[in-house]
């Protein structure tokens, strides 16, 4: 009986792994971003380079574009490395403090947790980190090994 339970647990683990590998931007992540983020970060929002040229006050009022795979990944890998993770974090990676955009991942706690888990799994096992490209305030910059864990399929 214990052996059957162990086999079942292993098979379930492989199924979860396979499901995470099948996650794609188009099918799984884009709908989450469209629903919760596109109002401020959609097609009308400035691209990263243009957004960076805005003065600080205007940047705080106007979000950068993040509604396509490419524009979203600007905030995952480069040039704004880790910004997406810092903004969407559920607090587990930052000592309990949720990112300021976590609340837009869903209409209630259950939906936010589900969507957060989807995005995190889509990025890849071990790819969720809050590091910037370069060291800042004692926090080391992202490493090549950390970046290589990003497996986000289009």
PyMOL commands that set and color helices and strands:
alter all, ss='L'
color gray80, all
select helices_A, chain A and resi 2-21+25-36+38-41+48-53+56-61+69-73+83-88+102-105+109-123+144-147
alter helices_A, ss='H'
color red, helices_A
deselect
rebuild
show_as cartoon
